[in-house]
């Protein structure tokens, strides 16, 4: 191969690398967006279920369905807040920086 062909191939590889990096950034931002929105939806749904059970005209301490709905909403709330916390860009970038490279 001549030096011109090598230089041309190098420029082609650099262009492909730039396209891959751009696609990777778009994919990462998309995952963070879905993670944040899923956490928000779970949090809102859990608060709605929790408030609905507490506003009902049923004695919560003696109703097993109400107790199970309250427990379910508490777990959903915790999971939703966890998802929203991990979708914060600075925390996510720190997690990816510490993650082992293979």
Buried (B, 14 or more C-beta within 10 A) or exposed (E): EEEEEEEEEEEEEEEEEEEEEEEEEEEBEEEBEEBBEBBBEBBEBBBEBBEEBEEEEEEEEEBEEBEEBBEBBEEBBEBBBEBBEBBEEEEBEEEEEEEEEE
